[in-house]
Amino acid sequence: MSNLAVLATHVGGFGGAGGWAGPWWVIFPLLLWIAVIATVIWVVARKRGRSSIEERPLEILSARYARGEIDSNEYRSRRDEIRGKS
């Protein structure tokens, strides 16, 4: 038997970890990539949610100003409140 065949038999196959660790070389990277993709999706969704939370009140405020329900001073004051400027 050649040295390479003896080594392959001893290790558990060509390039394989063998034993209990074998499946983890496939499962762990897969779980890692799933976690990375899920994190990116979560971050993007949170950013969109924040902008839409601020945009909707500004749209309503602008519509009220356009209809003449509020004057320019009240519009600016409320806009600054919505944006967090005091």
Secondary structure, 3 states (H helix, E strand, C coil): CCHHHHHHHHHCCCCCCCHHHCCHHHHHHHHHHHHHHHHHHHHHHHHHHHHHHHHHHHHHHHHHHHHCCCCHHHHHHHHHHHHCCC
